[in-house]
Amino acid sequence: MAGNLKLIARDKEDLAVLSAALQDALVRVGNITYLPKRRRFAAVVNRFAWETTSPDKAHKKDVKNRSRLFQRVRTGIHFDGVLSVKSHNVIQDRQDAVLCLLAIEFDGKDDGSGEVTLVFGGGGAIRLEVECLDVVLDDLGLTWVTTKKPQHEVFDE
């Protein structure tokens, strides 16, 4: 498991790094939980390992089918000091529904408290009211191969 990520976010800049690492992570609704007594929000996601994706042509190829090989890894993330959780366009009764995490944003106040927003593809969002930023990301195992790289549309202004 050498090379697995373990990141901690305590401020907006840290969270931006963590958000980039989690871009395009896939998560089942059933793998998201809020534990109000512990003031913890947690999820287990399948993170796309962007750090293993080479932008050049030297990237690994599967000789048999000539497709590029990419990697995903099971990753846990939790937020502590969570006071409340609200969701928008997330169907909570469909535990097997899969969401694609696009970004994690923080709107902070002077005292360090604020709102964390997990932004999902298709217009879904989960908003956490937090006492402060206290976030941990931890890869939980070995990576596995996938041939699918997330695609993003490029808009001209």
N, C-alpha and C positions, 0 to 999 in steps of 0.2 A: 504494500500500500504506500510505498514511498512515492512522493509527488502528489498525494491527495491534499486537497485544500482544507485548511482550517483558518477561518477568518473571523475577526471580531470587529464590530462596528460600534463606536461610541460617539461619533459625530457625523455630520452630513457628508464630509469628504470620505470617511470610511465606508459609509453606506453606499456611496456612488461606486466604489470598487466592488463591494459585495453585490450590488445590483447588476453590474456588468458580468460578474461571474455567473449569476443566475439567469441572465437573459436567455430566453427560449427554453427554460426548464419546463417540463411537463409534470403536472400534479393532478392526481385524482382528488375529487372533492372529499372523498372518504379518508384521505390522508392529511386532512387539514383539521386542526382542533384548537379550541380555546378552553383553557382551564382557568376559570375566573377566580377560584380560591387561591391558586398559585400565581395569578396575574401573568399567565404565560400563554402565548399564541405560538403554535408549532405546526410544522408541515414536513413531510418527507416527499422529496421531488426527484425526478430523473433529470439531472442537470446535464446540459450539453457542454462538453469539456472544450470550451473555446481555446483554452491555453494549449491544447494539443493539436489544433488545426493550423496547419501551415498555409500561408497565402501563396506559396510558390508551387511549381509543378513537381517538386521533389516529394510532395506529400505521399504517404503510403497509398498504394493501389492494390486492390484485390486482383491478382493475376487471372484468376478463373473467369470473373465476369467483368473485369476492367473498370469497375466502379471505384470511386474514391472511398476510402474508409475514414470514418469519424468515430468519436467516442462519446458515450454518456456514462454517468456515474450516479449512483443513489446517494442523495445528500439530505441531511437533516438541517433544518433552520429553525431557530426559535428566538422569539422576542420576549424579554422580561419587562416587568413594570407596566403591563398592559391593563388599562382601566376599563376599556370597552372596545367592542368589535362591531362594525357594521359592514354589510355587503350590498353591492349593487350589481344586478344582472349575473348573479351566481346562484344557480339552482341547487340549493342545499339538500333537497330530498333525493337527488340523483347522485348517490355516493360513487357510482362508477364513471360519472362524467369527467372528462379530462380538460384541464385548463392549461393554457400556455402563458407562462409568466413573461411579461415584456420588460417590466421595470419595477423598482421599488423607490418611492419618493418620500421625502421628509419635509414637512412644513413645520419648522420649529419656532418656539417662543424664546424670549430672552432667558427664561429660567431653565431651559433645557427640555421642557416638556413639548408636546406637539402631536402631530398626526403623521403616521406612516401610512402610505397608500401602496398596496400591491396592485399593479395594473396588469390586467390580463387581456389577451387577444379577444376580439369580439365585443369589447366594451364593458367587460366585467371588472370589478374592483372590490377590494376588501380594505377598509380603513380601520386602523388601530389608533386609539387614543392612548398615548404613552406618557409616563412620568418623565422619562428620559430615553435616549437611544441606548439600548442594551441588547445587541443582536449577536448571535453566534451561528456561523455556517460551518458544517463539518461533513466532509465526504465520509460515507459509511462503508465503503468497500472498494472493490476493484472496478475498473472501467469495463465496458463491453462495447463491441463494435456495432456501428450503425452506418448505413450507406446514405442516410438522409441528413442533409445539412439544412438548418432552418433558412428560409428565404425571406428577404425583406425587400419591399418595394422602395424604389428611389423616386422621389418627387422633385421635379424641376420647378423652381420658383419663377 
